[in-house]
Amino acid sequence: MLTAPTDIKQVNLQSNKAVQPGVDGVKRLTAKDPFVQIEITTKCNFECFYCAGRHMKQENMPWGRFEQILGKLGESPLTVSLQGEGEPTAHPQFWAMIDRLITLGHRPYIITNASLIDAHQAALKFQSIGVSLDTLDEAEAHRIGRYKLHNVLRRLKALVEVMGAARVIVHTVAYGQDIKPVSAFVRSLGAKHLIQPIQAKPDYAKHYDQGSPVIFWHHKRRCRYLEFPLMRYFAVDGREAPCCYIKDMSVFDTAQRLKAELADGKVPSACVGCREIATPRMKTSSVRS
C-alpha cells in the first residue's frame, strides 16, 4: 500500500491557498480530525509484486457496508480516502461513492494507478489526487506487474493538464530500481513526487520472491497511531483498525490491546516489523520481484 508523509502542502480549490495536510499528505480539518481510509476493493487490474492485496480475497465492498462505515464517522467533515490494497477506480460504484462523500461534506481522496481514471471527472471531484508510478521503462513496468505504462502516462499527463500540477502527487515505491528518470519526469510535469521504501513488514514481505529484506528488528514501545487519533482505517470487510499497515486482520483484536501490549514490552503480532515502531537492519541488496 502506498502512503505519504505528513509534510505535504495541498491547494484549496476555493481559496487557492496552501493548507496544512494530515496523514498521507491530505489536509486535516482540525488537530482532532483523524484521516479516514476505506478499502473499497481488493481487486486490481495490476499485479504489483509488492502489493499484499494480490494475495487477499478479491472482493468489492458492497454499498450497504460502505454506508454503515459512513454512519460511524459522525457529522463533522473529514478527509476520506477510498484506498486500500486494490485499485479504487475499479470498483463499479466508485464515482457514486465519491459523490456520496461530497454530499455528506467530506473531502474525497485516492491514490490510483491512473489506468482507469477520467481526468475531467477527477478535476470536478477531488481537491488533489495521488498517482502511483514506479518506472518509465515499459518492460520493467510489465515485469513488476504494472501494465500498459503508456496508458498510465497518458492519463497522468491529462490529470496534470486538467487539474493543474499542484493538485497531483506522484507516489513511487523504491524497490531497487533507478528512481532518477521518474523524478526527472515528475519535475518536468511540475507535480509533487513522494518516494517511499518498499514495505518490509512481514505480512507484505512474505509474498516477495526473495523474502524479507530485513535481518532483524528493534522495536520501540510506542506508536503514534495508537497514541493519537491519526487514522481510522476500514478494511474491505468493514473491520476498523487504527492504521493501514495491518494486512493480516486475523491477528488484530483492538487498538487498546495493541497499545497495552506495547506498553508491557511485548510486540503485538499485528505490529511486528512496522516502520512506525521498528528499526530494521536491512540486507545489503534491495528486494526485487
PENORNOR-V255943 format. One record per residue. PHI is phi in degrees with one decimal (* if undefined). NEAR is the number of other ideal C-beta (glycine too) atoms within 10 Angstrom. Layout:
BEGIN
phi;near
PHI;NEAR
PHI;NEAR
END
This chain:
BEGIN
phi;near
*;21
-84.4;22
-135.0;21
-134.4;19
-69.9;11
-97.8;15
-109.0;9
-89.8;19
-106.1;13
-117.8;22
-103.6;17
-82.1;13
-62.5;14
-75.6;7
-98.2;8
60.9;9
-108.2;8
-66.9;13
-126.5;14
-78.2;12
-89.9;20
-124.1;21
-58.3;22
64.0;25
75.6;24
-107.6;26
-56.5;21
-97.6;19
-72.1;14
-144.0;8
-64.2;9
-93.4;9
-83.5;17
-78.2;19
-78.1;25
-104.7;25
-127.8;26
-121.0;25
-83.3;24
-82.7;28
-158.7;24
-108.9;23
-84.1;20
-154.6;19
-91.0;13
-111.3;20
-134.3;14
-55.8;20
-63.8;17
-92.1;21
-89.4;25
-66.1;21
-64.9;23
-69.2;18
-112.1;14
-98.2;20
-60.3;9
-88.5;13
-155.4;12
-102.7;18
-69.4;24
-70.6;13
-59.2;14
-60.2;9
-68.0;16
-59.4;22
-65.0;11
-60.7;12
-65.4;18
-59.8;18
-66.8;9
-86.7;11
-86.8;18
83.5;9
-97.0;7
-70.1;11
-67.8;14
-134.3;22
-85.5;26
-123.6;27
-100.4;26
-89.2;25
-150.1;24
-165.9;25
-97.7;21
-153.8;27
-89.9;27
-58.7;26
-71.5;22
-81.6;18
-67.8;19
-61.8;10
-111.2;16
-54.2;21
-67.8;14
-67.5;11
-66.6;21
-61.2;23
-61.3;13
-65.0;17
-60.7;24
-64.5;15
-59.3;8
-81.8;14
92.6;10
-85.3;19
-101.6;23
-78.9;21
-150.1;27
-150.5;23
-115.8;25
-120.6;25
-80.5;26
69.8;26
-75.8;20
-122.5;15
-70.6;23
-97.7;15
-61.5;20
-69.4;12
-62.2;14
-61.2;26
-62.7;17
-77.1;12
-101.7;17
-113.0;21
-72.3;18
-151.7;25
-144.5;21
-103.9;25
-128.1;24
-92.3;21
-153.1;21
-107.2;25
-158.2;20
-103.8;16
-89.6;15
-58.2;14
-66.0;8
-66.9;15
-59.0;22
-66.5;14
-61.7;13
-92.1;21
95.6;16
-109.6;21
-93.0;15
49.7;15
-56.8;19
-59.4;9
-69.6;13
-62.6;22
-64.5;16
-62.6;13
-72.5;20
-63.3;25
-61.6;15
-64.3;17
-60.7;26
-63.2;21
-66.0;13
-82.8;16
-89.8;22
96.5;16
-60.6;15
-66.6;16
-101.0;20
-116.9;26
-119.2;24
-97.4;24
-109.6;21
-127.5;20
-92.6;20
-87.9;13
-116.3;21
121.9;12
-79.3;19
-78.5;11
-83.2;16
-56.1;9
-61.7;12
-66.5;20
-60.5;14
-64.7;11
-64.7;17
-64.5;23
-60.9;11
-64.6;10
-78.8;16
85.9;11
-89.2;20
-79.7;21
-130.9;17
-117.7;19
-115.3;15
-127.4;15
-70.6;14
-58.2;17
-69.6;25
-99.3;20
-58.8;24
-54.7;18
-74.8;20
-97.8;21
-65.0;19
-63.2;13
-93.3;17
-74.8;18
-58.5;8
-96.3;12
74.2;12
-72.2;18
-82.4;22
-106.6;17
-84.4;10
-156.5;9
-117.3;19
-117.5;9
-103.8;17
-99.4;11
-99.2;13
-133.6;11
-133.1;23
-63.4;13
-70.7;23
-94.7;21
-77.2;11
-130.2;12
-80.5;14
-76.3;20
-148.0;21
-123.0;20
-107.4;23
-114.7;25
-72.3;21
-60.2;25
-86.6;13
95.3;16
-68.2;12
-103.0;15
-133.1;21
-82.5;23
-155.6;23
-102.1;23
-95.7;24
-89.5;22
-98.4;25
-105.4;15
-70.2;15
-68.6;7
-101.3;13
-102.2;20
-110.0;12
-140.8;11
-63.3;17
-62.1;10
-66.7;12
-60.2;25
-63.9;18
-65.7;13
-65.5;17
-62.4;20
-62.7;11
-82.7;10
87.8;8
-101.0;13
-100.0;19
-58.8;22
-55.8;16
-70.8;22
-112.4;24
-56.6;15
80.1;21
-70.4;22
-67.8;15
-70.3;15
-128.8;23
-118.9;19
-107.7;10
-92.2;17
-103.0;10
-91.2;13
-67.2;14
-71.4;6
-96.3;9
-80.0;14
-83.8;22
-133.1;17
-70.4;15
END
